[in-house]
Amino acid sequence: MPTSSLVEDSLRAQGYSQLRGVLDDDICTRLHADATQSDLESARRLFDTASPTAKPIHSSGWRHNIMLSATEAVREAAQCLFDIQQFRTAVAALLGRDATVYELAAMQSLPGAQAQPLHRDTLFSPACEVLTVFIALTDVPDENWGPTAVVPATHDKACWHYHDLHSPACPPGSDGCLHATSARPVCVARGDALVIDSRVFHCGGQQLHLAPTPTIRSLLLAAVAVAAAGHLLAAHRRTSRHIIVHGSSPSQVPTSWASACSSCSR
């Protein structure tokens, strides 16, 4: 695992970093089961718009962001993440010691899921205000499994923007133009974490793996924000973010990162 300074330096320079072995196989297995069960329950009440627990994110229904109940596995995962010195040091250096755990949820994609468009998790701001953590609950060994892809060093300038088939190209010589091919896939083993500055452009990849059996790809995602930055996630959540614990109200979600583990059970 990289040293604390390397994690912080990578986040500052490239907008992302990796942490190996954050969760063990047992916790990954239990969280994957929790997420799958929550997704199935949401499918059963698909038309109950008053209490959705899963919604498509930046793509069709093959990729979902899923609310989680505060199970033992969820609390253990939070404890494991914040037990890692390299992560705690990076949070304190980039966000301050009063940073807030704003979200702890799951994400799943199914074989056939198309690549997401490149996007930022929050609107651009001059300084880092949110770190997003993706912890793999299933192995993502190659690009056929739809790994998260990142465009390095697109977190520190407002000029970066994405062109897809439906958006016109900029005049020649314009700065900051990005295309789908700009992204770099980050393949991970189960239990590994990808930590990104929320301003960096990234996307979930196309999931092609179909043999020998269709496999659901699962991630645990956490968002840690500076104390005053909740509005960034709240605004963006209209399209891609959901509440940390099923049944919680927004006022219950923010928790001091230093005591996150004891507060996840709310």
C-alpha positions in Angstrom: 0.0 0.0 0.0 1.4 3.5 -0.8 2.6 5.7 1.9 0.4 8.6 3.3 2.4 11.1 1.4 2.1 9.2 -1.9 -1.7 9.0 -1.6 -2.0 12.7 -0.9 0.5 13.6 -3.6 -1.3 11.5 -6.2 -4.7 13.1 -5.3 -3.2 16.5 -5.6 -1.4 15.9 -8.9 -3.6 13.3 -10.7 -6.9 13.6 -8.9 -7.0 10.0 -7.8 -5.1 7.3 -5.9 -5.5 3.6 -5.1 -5.5 1.7 -1.8 -5.0 -2.0 -1.7 -6.7 -4.5 0.6 -9.1 -2.1 2.3 -11.7 -4.8 2.9 -11.3 -8.5 3.4 -13.1 -11.2 1.4 -15.7 -11.9 4.1 -16.9 -8.2 4.3 -16.9 -7.9 0.5 -19.1 -11.0 0.2 -21.6 -9.8 2.8 -21.8 -6.3 1.4 -22.3 -7.7 -2.1 -25.2 -9.7 -0.8 -26.6 -6.7 1.1 -26.5 -4.6 -2.1 -28.0 -7.3 -4.3 -30.8 -7.9 -1.8 -31.5 -4.1 -1.6 -31.6 -3.9 -5.4 -34.0 -6.8 -5.7 -36.3 -5.2 -3.1 -36.2 -2.0 -5.0 -37.2 -3.8 -8.2 -40.2 -5.3 -6.5 -41.5 -1.9 -5.7 -40.4 -0.2 -8.8 -43.4 2.0 -9.0 -43.3 3.1 -5.4 -41.7 6.5 -6.0 -42.1 7.5 -2.4 -39.4 5.1 -1.2 -37.0 4.1 -4.0 -33.8 2.3 -2.8 -32.1 2.1 -6.2 -32.0 4.3 -9.3 -30.1 4.3 -12.6 -27.0 6.5 -12.6 -25.6 8.3 -15.7 -26.8 5.3 -17.8 -29.7 2.9 -18.4 -31.1 0.6 -15.8 -28.1 -1.8 -16.0 -26.2 0.3 -13.5 -27.7 1.3 -10.1 -26.9 3.4 -7.1 -28.3 1.6 -4.1 -29.2 2.7 -0.6 -27.9 0.5 2.2 -29.3 -0.2 5.6 -26.8 0.2 8.5 -26.0 -3.5 8.6 -23.0 -5.0 10.6 -21.1 -5.3 7.3 -21.7 -1.6 6.4 -20.4 -0.5 9.8 -17.4 -2.9 9.6 -16.5 -1.5 6.2 -16.6 2.1 7.4 -14.4 1.1 10.3 -11.9 -0.6 8.0 -11.7 2.4 5.7 -11.1 4.9 8.5 -8.6 2.6 10.1 -6.2 3.1 7.2 -3.7 5.7 8.1 -3.0 6.7 4.5 -6.7 7.6 4.0 -7.1 9.4 7.3 -4.0 11.5 6.5 -5.2 12.4 3.0 -8.6 13.4 4.3 -7.1 15.6 7.0 -4.7 17.2 4.5 -7.1 17.9 1.7 -10.4 18.4 3.5 -9.5 19.2 7.1 -10.2 17.4 10.4 -13.8 18.7 10.4 -14.6 16.8 7.2 -18.0 15.1 7.0 -19.0 11.6 5.9 -21.8 12.5 3.6 -22.6 9.2 1.9 -22.1 5.5 2.2 -24.0 3.5 -0.4 -23.5 0.8 -3.0 -23.3 0.7 -6.8 -24.0 -2.3 -9.0 -23.7 -2.9 -12.8 -24.9 -5.9 -14.8 -23.4 -7.5 -17.9 -24.6 -5.3 -20.8 -24.2 -2.1 -18.9 -23.0 0.6 -21.3 -20.2 3.0 -20.4 -21.2 6.1 -18.6 -20.5 9.5 -20.1 -17.5 11.2 -18.5 -18.6 13.3 -15.6 -17.5 15.0 -12.4 -19.2 14.0 -9.1 -19.6 17.7 -8.2 -19.3 21.0 -9.9 -15.9 22.5 -10.3 -14.5 24.4 -7.3 -11.1 26.0 -6.9 -10.0 23.6 -4.1 -10.8 19.9 -3.3 -14.0 19.8 -1.3 -15.1 16.2 -1.7 -13.3 12.8 -1.9 -15.2 9.9 -3.4 -14.1 6.4 -2.6 -15.1 3.3 -4.7 -14.3 0.0 -2.9 -14.5 -3.0 -5.2 -16.7 -5.8 -3.7 -16.0 -8.0 -6.7 -12.9 -8.5 -8.7 -12.5 -6.2 -11.8 -9.6 -7.9 -13.5 -9.8 -6.3 -17.0 -11.7 -3.9 -19.2 -14.4 -6.4 -20.0 -15.7 -6.1 -16.5 -16.4 -2.4 -16.8 -13.9 -0.8 -14.4 -14.1 2.8 -13.4 -12.0 4.9 -15.7 -10.4 8.2 -14.8 -9.0 11.1 -16.8 -5.9 12.0 -14.8 -5.3 15.6 -13.7 -8.7 17.0 -14.8 -9.6 18.1 -11.3 -7.8 21.4 -10.9 -9.1 23.5 -13.9 -12.6 24.6 -14.8 -11.9 24.4 -18.5 -12.2 20.6 -18.7 -15.4 19.4 -20.4 -16.7 16.3 -22.2 -17.8 15.9 -25.8 -20.0 12.9 -26.7 -21.9 12.1 -29.9 -24.6 14.6 -29.0 -22.5 17.6 -28.1 -20.8 19.9 -30.7 -17.1 20.0 -30.9 -15.2 23.1 -29.8 -13.4 25.3 -32.3 -9.9 24.1 -33.1 -7.4 25.1 -30.4 -9.9 25.1 -27.6 -8.6 24.0 -24.2 -10.0 21.2 -22.0 -11.8 19.0 -24.6 -12.3 15.4 -23.4 -13.6 12.4 -25.3 -14.5 8.9 -24.1 -11.0 7.7 -25.2 -9.4 10.2 -22.8 -10.2 8.0 -19.8 -7.8 5.5 -18.2 -9.4 2.3 -16.8 -8.4 1.3 -13.3 -8.7 -2.4 -12.7 -8.9 -3.5 -9.1 -9.1 -6.7 -7.0 -11.9 -7.3 -4.5 -11.4 -5.2 -1.4 -9.2 -2.5 -3.2 -10.3 1.2 -3.2 -10.1 3.9 -5.8 -10.1 7.3 -4.2 -10.9 10.3 -6.4 -11.1 14.0 -6.1 -14.8 14.6 -6.9 -13.8 17.2 -9.5 -11.9 14.7 -11.7 -13.6 13.4 -14.8 -14.4 9.7 -14.6 -16.9 7.1 -15.7 -18.0 3.5 -15.2 -16.9 1.4 -18.1 -18.9 -0.8 -20.5 -19.4 -4.2 -18.9 -19.0 -7.0 -21.4 -18.2 -10.0 -19.2 -20.8 -12.7 -19.9 -19.0 -16.1 -19.4 -19.0 -18.5 -17.9 -21.9 -17.0 -15.9 -23.2 -13.4 -15.9 -21.6 -11.5 -13.0 -22.9 -8.5 -11.1 -20.1 -5.9 -10.4 -20.5 -4.3 -7.0 -18.9 -1.3 -5.4 -19.2 0.3 -2.0 -19.0 4.1 -2.4 -18.3 6.7 0.2 -18.2 10.5 -0.1 -16.2 12.6 2.4 -16.6 16.4 2.2 -15.4 19.5 3.9 -17.9 20.6 6.5 -19.4 23.4 4.3 -19.5 21.4 1.1 -22.7 19.4 1.6 -24.5 21.6 -0.9 -22.2 20.3 -3.7 -23.3 16.8 -3.2 -26.9 17.8 -2.5 -27.1 19.6 -5.8 -25.5 16.8 -7.8 -27.5 14.1 -6.1 -30.5 15.2 -8.3 -28.9 12.9 -10.9 -26.5 10.5 -9.3 -26.4 10.6 -5.5 -28.6 9.1 -2.8 -28.8 9.1 1.0 -26.3 7.2 3.0 -28.5 4.9 5.1 -32.0 3.9 4.0 -34.5 5.7 6.2 -32.2 8.5 7.3 -33.1 12.1 6.8 -30.5 14.5 5.2 -29.9 16.1 8.6 -28.7 12.8 10.0 -26.2 12.0 7.3 -23.2 14.3 7.9 -20.9 12.8 10.5 -17.4 13.8 11.6 -15.0 11.6 9.7 -13.0 11.0 12.8 -16.0 9.3 14.4 -17.6 8.0 11.2 -17.6 4.3 12.3 -19.6 4.8 15.5 -22.1 7.1 13.7 -23.0 4.8 10.8 -25.5 2.9 12.9 -27.8 5.9 13.1 
